[in-house]
Amino acid sequence: MSNMRVRARTRLVVVGVAVGVVGAGLGIRVVADGDVAKYGGVALYTVLVYVLVVLAAPRVRPVVAGAGAFAFSCAVELLQLSGVTEGPAERSAVVRLVLGSTFNAPDLLWYAIGAAVAASAHTWVSGRRAAPGRRPSAPRAAVGGRWRGP
């Protein structure tokens, strides 16, 4: 399969994951309430940011995508301290979902959890895709006395 087709297929899968994450984020508010809905949605927000990072840069390493998604989510949360998001969030449900309206310190923990879960899942999927015939715990074969990299 050509490299271009692989990239197109990868992006299509990532778009599907993004749609699934948005559905999960909206669905959790329907089926749950209280802290489960709130903090589950907060974690999924960062997962969606992570997926968008991977969509923009498909070859990004999971730890870099996770750090970027976490940093972006934290920046949006800290922006709420300025009060800039309050007015627009009152007028638009979409803005409220994307930018939030009020700062909540526990959200920072849930952003970290969302980023860690997304990076872990990405690492697991990448490892399975890169070496389908190799057990996940099996060492890579040495070539010329050196280990082959990923």
ROKETI-86296 format. One record per residue: residue number from 1; x, y negated, z negated of N, C-alpha, C in turn. Coordinates in pm, whole numbers. Layout:
<nodes>
NUM, X, Y, Z, X, Y, Z, X, Y, Z
...
</nodes>
This chain:
<nodes>
1, 85, 117, 0, 0, 0, 0, 90, -124, 0
2, 56, -223, 80, 139, -341, 90, 133, -423, -38
3, 238, -501, -58, 248, -585, -177, 133, -685, -185
4, 91, -738, -71, -18, -835, -69, -150, -769, -111
5, -170, -647, -66, -292, -574, -103, -293, -540, -252
6, -176, -509, -305, -167, -479, -449, -202, -604, -529
7, -149, -719, -489, -179, -845, -559, -328, -877, -551
8, -387, -860, -433, -529, -888, -416, -612, -795, -503
9, -574, -669, -507, -646, -573, -591, -631, -607, -739
10, -510, -645, -778, -486, -684, -917, -572, -803, -955
11, -575, -904, -868, -655, -1023, -897, -804, -989, -904
12, -849, -899, -820, -989, -858, -823, -1022, -790, -956
13, -933, -705, -1002, -952, -639, -1132, -954, -743, -1244
14, -863, -839, -1239, -856, -942, -1342, -983, -1027, -1342
15, -1036, -1060, -1225, -1162, -1134, -1218, -1275, -1051, -1282
16, -1276, -922, -1255, -1376, -835, -1317, -1363, -834, -1469
17, -1241, -831, -1518, -1218, -835, -1663, -1267, -969, -1719
18, -1240, -1078, -1648, -1285, -1210, -1693, -1437, -1215, -1704
19, -1505, -1162, -1604, -1652, -1158, -1608, -1699, -1073, -1727
20, -1632, -961, -1750, -1667, -877, -1865, -1644, -947, -1998
21, -1536, -1024, -2009, -1508, -1096, -2134, -1613, -1204, -2157
22, -1649, -1278, -2052, -1754, -1380, -2065, -1885, -1313, -2107
23, -1918, -1201, -2044, -2040, -1128, -2082, -2036, -1082, -2226
24, -1921, -1032, -2269, -1907, -989, -2409, -1921, -1107, -2504
25, -1862, -1220, -2467, -1870, -1339, -2552, -2012, -1390, -2566
26, -2086, -1391, -2455, -2226, -1434, -2462, -2312, -1328, -2529
27, -2282, -1202, -2501, -2360, -1093, -2558, -2344, -1081, -2708
28, -2226, -1109, -2760, -2205, -1096, -2904, -2293, -1194, -2981
29, -2323, -1306, -2919, -2410, -1405, -2984, -2556, -1357, -2984
30, -2589, -1268, -2892, -2726, -1215, -2884, -2746, -1101, -2984
31, -2647, -1012, -2993, -2663, -891, -3074, -2613, -904, -3217
32, -2533, -1007, -3244, -2479, -1024, -3379, -2510, -1165, -3427
33, -2489, -1184, -3556, -2506, -1319, -3609, -2402, -1346, -3716
34, -2401, -1466, -3767, -2308, -1502, -3873, -2163, -1496, -3829
35, -2080, -1449, -3921, -1935, -1446, -3898, -1895, -1352, -3784
36, -1967, -1242, -3767, -1932, -1149, -3659, -1946, -1218, -3524
37, -2057, -1288, -3504, -2078, -1357, -3377, -1980, -1472, -3361
38, -1960, -1549, -3467, -1872, -1666, -3458, -1728, -1625, -3430
39, -1672, -1541, -3516, -1530, -1509, -3503, -1503, -1410, -3389
40, -1600, -1325, -3357, -1585, -1241, -3239, -1578, -1327, -3114
41, -1664, -1429, -3108, -1662, -1522, -2996, -1533, -1601, -2989
42, -1480, -1639, -3105, -1355, -1714, -3110, -1241, -1628, -3055
43, -1233, -1503, -3098, -1128, -1413, -3048, -1144, -1390, -2897
44, -1268, -1372, -2853, -1292, -1350, -2709, -1259, -1474, -2626
45, -1272, -1592, -2686, -1233, -1716, -2617, -1086, -1707, -2577
46, -1002, -1666, -2673, -859, -1654, -2643, -832, -1541, -2546
47, -907, -1432, -2555, -892, -1323, -2458, -922, -1376, -2318
48, -1025, -1458, -2304, -1057, -1514, -2173, -945, -1606, -2124
49, -892, -1689, -2213, -779, -1775, -2173, -663, -1686, -2127
50, -636, -1578, -2200, -531, -1483, -2163, -555, -1429, -2022
51, -677, -1386, -1995, -711, -1329, -1865, -692, -1433, -1754
52, -727, -1558, -1783, -709, -1664, -1683, -560, -1691, -1658
53, -478, -1679, -1761, -333, -1692, -1743, -284, -1582, -1650
54, -330, -1459, -1674, -288, -1346, -1589, -341, -1363, -1447
55, -459, -1418, -1433, -513, -1444, -1299, -426, -1545, -1224
56, -381, -1647, -1293, -297, -1750, -1231, -155, -1700, -1204
57, -105, -1613, -1291, 33, -1563, -1278, 33, -1413, -1306
58, -5, -1331, -1207, -23, -1187, -1229, 101, -1113, -1281
59, 219, -1166, -1259, 341, -1097, -1302, 388, -1142, -1439
60, 308, -1225, -1507, 347, -1276, -1638, 359, -1161, -1738
61, 459, -1170, -1824, 476, -1068, -1928, 368, -1086, -2033
62, 319, -977, -2091, 212, -986, -2190, 244, -1079, -2307
63, 366, -1076, -2357, 399, -1162, -2471, 393, -1310, -2432
64, 431, -1342, -2310, 426, -1481, -2263, 281, -1524, -2243
65, 201, -1438, -2182, 59, -1470, -2163, -11, -1485, -2297
66, 23, -1398, -2393, -37, -1407, -2526, 0, -1535, -2597
67, 127, -1571, -2589, 172, -1696, -2653, 106, -1817, -2588
68, 94, -1814, -2456, 29, -1925, -2386, -119, -1937, -2420
69, -188, -1825, -2424, -331, -1826, -2458, -352, -1873, -2601
70, -267, -1827, -2692, -277, -1869, -2832, -249, -2018, -2844
71, -145, -2066, -2779, -109, -2209, -2787, -221, -2296, -2730
72, -276, -2256, -2616, -385, -2333, -2556, -506, -2338, -2650
73, -542, -2222, -2705, -658, -2215, -2794, -636, -2302, -2917
74, -516, -2296, -2973, -484, -2380, -3090, -490, -2528, -3054
75, -441, -2563, -2935, -444, -2704, -2891, -588, -2754, -2881
76, -677, -2671, -2827, -817, -2710, -2817, -877, -2726, -2957
77, -844, -2635, -3047, -895, -2644, -3184, -844, -2771, -3253
78, -717, -2801, -3236, -660, -2921, -3298, -716, -3048, -3234
79, -752, -3042, -3106, -815, -3156, -3040, -947, -3192, -3110
80, -1012, -3092, -3164, -1138, -3116, -3234, -1119, -3205, -3357
81, -1000, -3204, -3415, -972, -3291, -3530, -981, -3438, -3492
82, -956, -3470, -3367, -959, -3609, -3322, -1100, -3662, -3306
83, -1198, -3573, -3298, -1336, -3615, -3278, -1372, -3636, -3132
84, -1277, -3620, -3043, -1299, -3643, -2900, -1405, -3549, -2844
85, -1414, -3429, -2897, -1506, -3329, -2840, -1649, -3338, -2894
86, -1670, -3411, -3002, -1803, -3413, -3065, -1913, -3463, -2973
87, -1897, -3581, -2915, -2001, -3638, -2828, -2031, -3551, -2709
88, -1930, -3516, -2630, -1957, -3430, -2514, -2017, -3294, -2553
89, -1975, -3238, -2666, -2028, -3109, -2709, -2175, -3119, -2748
90, -2217, -3234, -2799, -2359, -3253, -2833, -2446, -3262, -2708
91, -2388, -3312, -2599, -2464, -3331, -2476, -2462, -3212, -2382
92, -2367, -3120, -2398, -2354, -3011, -2302, -2318, -2880, -2373
93, -2399, -2778, -2348, -2371, -2646, -2405, -2242, -2588, -2346
94, -2215, -2616, -2220, -2093, -2565, -2157, -1970, -2628, -2223
95, -1973, -2759, -2244, -1860, -2826, -2311, -1844, -2772, -2452
96, -1955, -2750, -2521, -1950, -2695, -2658, -1885, -2556, -2658
97, -1916, -2473, -2558, -1856, -2340, -2550, -1707, -2346, -2515
98, -1669, -2441, -2430, -1530, -2449, -2385, -1442, -2524, -2485
99, -1489, -2637, -2535, -1406, -2721, -2622, -1444, -2717, -2769
100, -1561, -2664, -2800, -1605, -2665, -2939, -1641, -2805, -2982
101, -1674, -2818, -3110, -1713, -2951, -3157, -1646, -2990, -3288
102, -1625, -2892, -3376, -1566, -2924, -3506, -1452, -2828, -3536
103, -1350, -2881, -3601, -1233, -2801, -3639, -1272, -2700, -3747
104, -1220, -2578, -3734, -1242, -2472, -3833, -1111, -2393, -3844
105, -1039, -2411, -3953, -907, -2351, -3969, -905, -2198, -3947
106, -1005, -2121, -3996, -1000, -1976, -3971, -999, -1938, -3823
107, -1046, -2027, -3738, -1042, -1998, -3594, -900, -1971, -3547
108, -802, -2038, -3607, -663, -2020, -3565, -619, -1875, -3583
109, -661, -1812, -3692, -631, -1670, -3714, -696, -1584, -3607
110, -821, -1613, -3575, -893, -1532, -3477, -840, -1553, -3336
111, -784, -1671, -3309, -716, -1692, -3181, -595, -1600, -3173
112, -520, -1591, -3282, -402, -1503, -3284, -443, -1357, -3264
113, -552, -1317, -3327, -600, -1180, -3313, -642, -1154, -3167
114, -714, -1246, -3107, -755, -1231, -2967, -636, -1220, -2874
115, -535, -1305, -2895, -415, -1301, -2811, -340, -1170, -2829
116, -330, -1123, -2953, -258, -998, -2981, -330, -878, -2919
117, -461, -876, -2929, -538, -765, -2870, -524, -767, -2717
118, -534, -884, -2657, -523, -894, -2512, -382, -852, -2465
119, -280, -899, -2535, -142, -863, -2496, -117, -714, -2514
120, -171, -658, -2621, -155, -514, -2644, -224, -433, -2535
121, -346, -472, -2500, -419, -402, -2394, -346, -416, -2261
122, -295, -534, -2232, -221, -558, -2107, -95, -472, -2104
123, -24, -465, -2215, 97, -383, -2223, 63, -237, -2200
124, -43, -189, -2261, -84, -49, -2248, -122, -18, -2103
125, -204, -105, -2043, -247, -83, -1905, -128, -91, -1810
126, -40, -187, -1831, 78, -201, -1745, 168, -79, -1755
127, 186, -27, -1874, 270, 92, -1893, 212, 214, -1826
128, 82, 230, -1831, 17, 344, -1767, 22, 331, -1616
129, 9, 209, -1565, 9, 187, -1420, 151, 203, -1364
130, 252, 160, -1440, 390, 161, -1389, 447, 301, -1379
131, 403, 391, -1464, 461, 525, -1465, 353, 629, -1486
132, 269, 654, -1385, 157, 746, -1402, 198, 890, -1432
133, 315, 933, -1387, 357, 1070, -1411, 437, 1089, -1539
134, 464, 979, -1609, 549, 985, -1727, 462, 968, -1851
135, 488, 1050, -1952, 419, 1032, -2079, 456, 895, -2135
136, 362, 824, -2198, 394, 690, -2249, 513, 688, -2344
137, 537, 795, -2418, 648, 795, -2513, 776, 854, -2456
138, 772, 905, -2334, 890, 967, -2274, 990, 860, -2232
139, 1118, 885, -2252, 1218, 785, -2212, 1230, 778, -2061
140, 1274, 661, -2013, 1299, 645, -1870, 1426, 719, -1834
141, 1433, 761, -1710, 1551, 834, -1664, 1668, 740, -1648
142, 1785, 788, -1682, 1907, 709, -1665, 1956, 723, -1523
143, 2005, 614, -1466, 2060, 615, -1330, 2201, 559, -1339
144, 2299, 636, -1298, 2436, 588, -1300, 2485, 549, -1439
145, 2437, 617, -1543, 2480, 587, -1679, 2408, 468, -1741
146, 2316, 404, -1666, 2242, 290, -1721, 2093, 321, -1717
147, 2020, 260, -1808, 1877, 279, -1810, 1813, 189, -1705
148, 1716, 246, -1635, 1640, 168, -1540, 1545, 78, -1617
149, 1535, -44, -1576, 1443, -138, -1641, 1302, -121, -1590
150, 1209, -193, -1649, 1069, -183, -1606, 1045, -231, -1467
</nodes>
